[in-house]
Amino acid sequence: MVKVGYKSIKEISGPLIFVEGISNAGYNEMVSIETPDGQIRSGQVLDTRKGMAVVQVFGPTTGIDNRNTVVRFTGEASKISVSDSILGRIFNGLGEPIDQGPAIVSKEKLEIVGSSMNPYSREEPSEFIQTGISTIDGMNTLVRGQKLPIFSGSGLSHNMLAAQIARQAKVIGKDEGFAVIFGAMGITSEEANYFINEFRNTGALSRAAIYLNLSSDPSMERIILPRVALTAAEYLAYHSEYHVLVILTDMTNYCEALREISSAREEVPGRRGFPGYMYTDLSMIYERAGKIRGRNGSITQIPILTMPGDDITNPIPDLTGYITEGQIVMSRDLQRKGIYPPVDVLPSLSRLMNQGIGKGRTREDHRGVADQLYSAYANGKDLRSLSAIVGEESLGANDRLYLKFAEEFEKKYVAQGLNEDRTIEATLGISYDLLSELPEEDMKRLKREHITKYGKWKSN
């Protein structure tokens, strides 16, 4: 069927074109745009009202004029081809291969907006995912089906941490299909090459699909990319029964692209210029994680965002925190000390941790060990601040033990090698090594039977 072409562009504003005389355009409908020199570009309907369609262009708007450009509405929402053959491949933000490999051929095409998950059909997350990172596995445990973001800052090592998690993540004790969907938005060519080389050189690419949008690519692709990546994840999870880990970086670039579109549409801005619907928009991405009753697959999300000015009250981390189930917070102070990964465990939190740990999942003493580490490290950091004022020599002997514990905790527990994949048993072992330097009578959060069985105090 030949689609009717319209030469009725009223206005071009940034990445948007406004087309008049359209009576039946649908929200999210795909659009074909033919420029006067014969180039074909794609677009998508953002809004339609009173015969006017607002179309976002996937690419530059240079060469588009309001007299000779032909706009055709396809009548279909954006779809991508999906199959198990996406694993081991690299795509752009629109889901098109960029690795010199063949196009994905599939009878099945899925709309990138996804289908909403009925809350009643959601299954409660309950299975431990081992990342090999002690600060996550031991104190902020990731659970299958969870959405656990990483709050970072400009210049911190979140890219290295993301690549390490993608390489090492696994469900222990089970032989099940596991895949990684990695989506990067607004990154530099250097960062893209780093990710590609990390995946290829470690062999992780064989179980992963990578979606890349560079900083030089159209900002509109940043809006599409997470939806394309999650659509691929949903196919692998609910059709091919994979357990999928989705890593999205950097959600700050996504939100800034959203703000750019909102400004071009001349919408009334909300907090710090971001659109008022940003909470709803982010929730449509984050809530695509989870498990469905009766299905073997699952989707677990780790969105990564850099907090502008290291401000955790910025709308992006603030709204993300409301939607997701905790956060992993990276510290600039720890990075300055040369500690990798610079995860600050005190403001970090995994709200679903208790559902993925304990006997039969990790170990029966896991909760008590984590609580004892939190308590001891918080005490040590408080004493570090106090000693900066009154001097370490003014502290009592017991206080100096906790001060030393804080230093050793950062050096031996938080810090680990870029290729160091710690088991949960190794993480708990390091925990007892550190805690054994403190008085046994201070171990109020550990059960006596756990101290007797696993403890390394002299009385044992």
Buried (B, 14 or more C-beta within 10 A) or exposed (E): EEEEBBBBBEEBEBBBBBBBEBEEBBEBBBBBBBBEEEEEBBBBBBBBEEEBBBBBBBBEBEEBEBEEBBBBBBEEBBBBBBBBBBBBBBBBBBBEBBEEEEEBEBEEBBBBBBEEBEEEEBBEBBBBBBBBBBBBBBBBBBBBBBBBBBBBBEEBBBBBBBBBBBBBBBBEEEEBBBBBBBBBBBBEEEBBEBBBEBBBEBEBBEBBBBBBBBBEBBBBBBBBBBBBBBBBBBBBBBBBEBBBBBBBBBBBBBBBBBBBBBBBBEBEEBBEEBBEEBBEBBBBBBBBBBBBEEEBBBBBBBBBBBBBEBEBEBBBBBBBBEBBBBBBBBBBEBBEBEBBBBBBBEEBBBBBBBBBBBEEBBBBBBBBBBBBBBBBBBBBBBBBEBBEEEEBEEBEEEBBBBBBBBEEBBEBBBBBEEEBBBEBEBBBBBBBEBBBBBEBEBBEBBEEEBBEEBBBBEEE
